[in-house]
Amino acid sequence: MMKRYITLVLISLFSSAVFANPIADMLERIDPGASKKFAIEVAKDGNKDYFELSQKGKRVLIRGNNYVSISVGINWYLKYYAGIHLSWNGMTAKLPEVLPAIPKKERHSTDLKLRYDFNYCTFSYSMAFWDWDRWQKEIDWMALHGINLPLNVIGEECIWNNMLKKLGYNKDDIGSFIAGPAFLAWWEMNNLEGWGGPNPDSWYKQQEALQKKILLRMKEFGIEPVFPGYSGMMPHNAKEKLGLEVADAKLWNGYKRPTFLLPTDSRFEEIASLYYKEQEALFGKANYYSMDPFHEAEGMDKIDFDAAGKAIMQAMKKVNPKAVWVIQGWTENPREEVIQNLRQGDLLILDLFSECRPMWGMKPSLWYREKGYGKHNWLFCMLENFGAKVGIHGRMDQLLENFYETRTNPLAAQMKGIGLTMEGIENNPMMFELMTELPWREAQVTKESWLKEYLFARYGKKDETIEKAWGILANSILNCPRGNNQQGTLESILCARPSLNAFQTSSWAKLENYYDPVTTRDAAKLMLSVADKYRGNNNFEYDLVDIVRQSIADHAREVYNHTVADFKCFHREGFEKGSKKFLDLILLQDKLLGTRKEFRVGNWIQQARSLGNNDEEKNLYEWNARVQITTWGNRISADDGGLRDYAHKEWNGILKDFYYKRWDAYWKTLNDVFDRKPLVTLDYYAMEEPWTKATNPYSAEPEGDCVETAKAAYAEAFSKY
């Protein structure tokens, strides 16, 4: 009995030794047994973040000044020595039995010590229904990519739930104020109240527990969370309910907005203190708090912005005197009057769209500020994706040019790091890889040289055909030029509400043609030519499907334009062939995307339903999931507010059951015109709403061989019609 006890103790001690730090745990999640193949050393060395790669016997030695730096080193080694790329389409890998040796010590360092992640929108467009397993993968991804300052708003609704109860609001009041899971971001940004709710009690319990797990894991890595702070938001009826002095609650795209508690109100400090007290009770304190009090706001002309800035800062400093206010640089924010009298070092501004519309002082830029952000610290950020829309997109040349200009421009002297501020993730992994590597590359890198290194990391071998394919993409669709201010990808016309002048799918994208559709067709053809050699390579198969998908979407735009031209010329035969071809492309695309889980609407819907504890909760979460990616809101906000299709998804399932039906109905109305029948105006919202309320099942599991399906889809898509 005693021997057995000693054995158990020794096993326990050995396990503790093996998993004594988060790096070992992360390596085991990547590949069981991987932690034994690396030696890890934490050592301070100078004022910069750094990592070193070297050899220690048979093990690879990763040395760095903290766990995040070491994680970057592991990622660097896996990519550029082992040919293993971990990304959103795959966070596990099979490492070689014996790792490739490092012939010569390699060191990388950076003085850009703050590396931020997430937009409020990311939490709704991509993360609305994540569980702990998915969050573990994301925290690993962050560490591997050097992120040490992520926005973390999980559970903010729990704070408000407790706070409002203490202010005298009942359950119904709270339910009509706090938004549902898929719309929390816009509630948090003071844009709307209650849409998507009310949330069941179980939601608050689940999110509180989830946030505590997330914070603990981040703490293990040394990752600093950015908490949501208090800047004045209150329910629209706060004046009547609590007697507060508030600004008038305006509408946001048809939605009633929360009101704004004026900083001059005698109870501002009281309300702010209550918010922070409830936050601390649930999740503790932070060193960074995110607040955007006037985000996309109207009717703010009577507000004393200077007083507002000081009151918000004072309330935050009362909680933690060392805390820093994180604020978005977006359109007119941060207003100069808000920040001009705040102390240097107390503010960190996110230059949200640095790769396209930098505000820090660089010319030319749509949002150029002559003096930049003055004395205040800021981060160079890449927005890249809007609405988590599906589509290949990038600004490779502009990103590199803008980033390297900050290294010598006097107006960029207060740049302290970088940020990823995308509205949606799990897309365009190449662009995010490039952005997160820039701080760690001391020498200026060219697009061409970096791309070759990336492709080896991505697929595990060098291939001239693949390099040629990606070279075409890097000089076309991935190289949106300076002066083009569009918001993200070109958007698939297959997902657009039909009309005779359809161009973009969402209302706000401001799209322009900037690449020849032949380029994506040629890149897809090259990828298909070597596809058999890469069967089973997860990264290749994901990219193959995505690139072929893009080529079909681009071709559909050509088919659409020809079909509309035939209609306007009253050429019935051409119109009928073209409209049939267009509908066939939707079905082809649907089948192609069904071969990858990432491109299936069932994956999104099943994530939502899995969080429900009963049918009522499951149906509520599924409705949230369906509405967000289609109408976004009710009829008023969808049509008059222009929010419909903002977060549209070119996914399997929804292509066939939602977008196909719109286009089929539209082409039929046009075809009737040839028989001298009047053109019927379709009520699209009436066609769309039933799908949002349905609960028909969609599988998340991939179907079919993606290589063979891609070959067949490409051949049929580009056949004559």
Phi, psi and omega in degrees: 000315180297319179299319180296320180296315180297320179298316179296321178296317180296320178298317180297316180295320180296317179298320179296323180292318181294319183251048184278350180216162184294338179295315179297317178300316181298316179299323178292327176290327178291314181200111180308128182097350184294331183297334180285347183268354181238150169247135186241132177226128174259123182209128175289140180203088181087188184263356182263158167284140182207162167218150177235140175247129177204187184246141175227088187066233179274351183263152175274127181264123175247119182240138179198173185275348174198175185294326179292316178299319179295321178299319176299319178299319177298315180297318179299316179297312182301319182289307195260357173243319184261351181064041181236120180246117177266123180214183185301332179278002177179109181254014173233158180202160175260108180283152176301151178303317174243121183290144175304134183285153176262109186291331184214138181304136179235134183229139175226140180218165179209144173263002175271083194274350176251122183227103193268160179213142169090150173245154175308321183297330181303323184292339177258318183287329182242326192252006189308327188237028180287144172256184184296323180300316179291324179293325176302315180298321182291322178294321175298316179301316180300312181299315181297335182254013171083008181288126177230007182215070181271144168297138180220095183252008178303132177083007178299327179296334177292321178298312182293323178302312180291319183296313183294326175301318181288341176271001176099007178280140178268179185299319180294320178301313182294319180297329179275355179258310183281132183285168176283171188306322184275358185229014182297327183301319185279337168291314180297331179267016175067026182268329185205167176237136163074344186297129181095350181259195359282153179275141177289162179303325182297330179299314182295321178296316181297315184290324176298313179296319180297314181299322181294323176294317180299313182296321179296316180295318178299320180298321179300320179281342187085025178271128182271118176282146171259110182277153170287127179263186180251128181230009174123353181300138175213158174304150187300337182261022184296332180292313180288322186282320188239355181071030182273151174275110187230161173282155178297136178278113180273178176265149174235105180050040177098348181262143172289129181271156166299157177271175183238119178286117183296136182295342178279350178294138183295343182258006180302312181297322180296312181294316179299317180297321178295318178302308183293328178296315179292323178297314181296322180298325181274313192231000180088194180256167176226167175263353179221135178230132181264129178213131178228077190295336185238036183295120178047042186264151175236161177069031181261011189294337182268001183275138173278095186296323179299312179296323179297312180301316181292320180294318179296315179296316182298317179297321178292316182295333178295328179284314181212105182303338181267357187292152179243137178273120178261127184223145183279137170269097187211126186049240184276354181266147355283134179297139183303323181294333180288321191255348189298329182254015175270148185289147175297136180096343180271353186231141174229114185261133176268110174284089203297330189230051188297334182281352182225308184235063182298140180252356190284359178126354181285140174250155343280153178200142179299328183246032181302133173245124188306317182254015180060224179258014176062233185280350190274148178287149181208167180238140175279115188242151175247123180272309170065304188237137176243129174071012184055033180290149178274129178162137177289134182197148175185166176229064190301306181298315183294320178300311181296315181297315181294319180295313184289335175293329179294340183284343182234349184280126180302329180290348180259014184300331183267012176290125184248000180168201182234169176210149171254114187237034181293150175282336179214150180242194182065038177208160176043056183302331181299317182294322180287328176295315179299311183299315184286343177276334187306317180298334187267357180257107183293321180271145180294130183257147175264157179302316185293315182291320180295319184299320179296319178296317181299317184294325174297315179297319186292320187245352175085003177202162177270138183211117183296325180294316178295319178299322178294317180300312182287333175296322176297315180295321183293339179254011180223265187294331179269011183226053177304127192278161174302140182098337174271114186256025183293158184260089175085201187301161181295343179073135181281128179292341177300333183264358185282149168295126186296145172193176178280349178230039179294132176223302177252157184272316179266164184280339193250006192286332180055051187281153173220147171290125179227002176214154179281127180299341176298331183294317180289329176295316181293320179296319179296319180298319179294317178298319179294329182293337180245007188300324182297330180288342186245020177302134180088348176279106188302316181295318179296314184295323175298311182295322179301310180298318182294318182288318176295319175305314181296320181295322179290319178298318179293321179293325179299327177295321177296314180298318178302311183297320177294320181294316177297320178298318178296322178296314182293333177272359182061038180261092190295316183299314179296320179297314183294321177293317182293316180294323176294318179300317181299315179294323177297323179295324177299315181291323176299313180299319180300315180293317179300312185289341177292348182278352179232132180302323184297337184251025180248130178297335178298329178295315179294313183291321180292326173303316181295310183295329183294340180275347180281146180260351177205175184299321181299315179292317180301317181292323177297314182292323177294319178299316175305313183297317183289317182296315185303322186269004180233266182286340183068319183216199177283183185301318182296311182288329180290310186271301182287321180282342177077019183274345183300142177064009179300321181251036182301153182230124173276081186235155172299142178097303180283331176300312184286319189265347184237298184291320179301317184294324177296311183291322179299316179296321182291313180300326179294322178295322178290321180297327179295334181297328178297337177263021177065023175273150180293147179288123182272135174269118184278142173268092186295321181299321179295330177283328188275322187302320180303324179295325181292334183265353183284161176227023177299139187287144171234129179283146175266350186277134180296150180231132176090165178277118187294326180292309180295321179294320179296318178300313183293319181295318180296314182298317182287322182299320186259017174281159180293151175223000000 
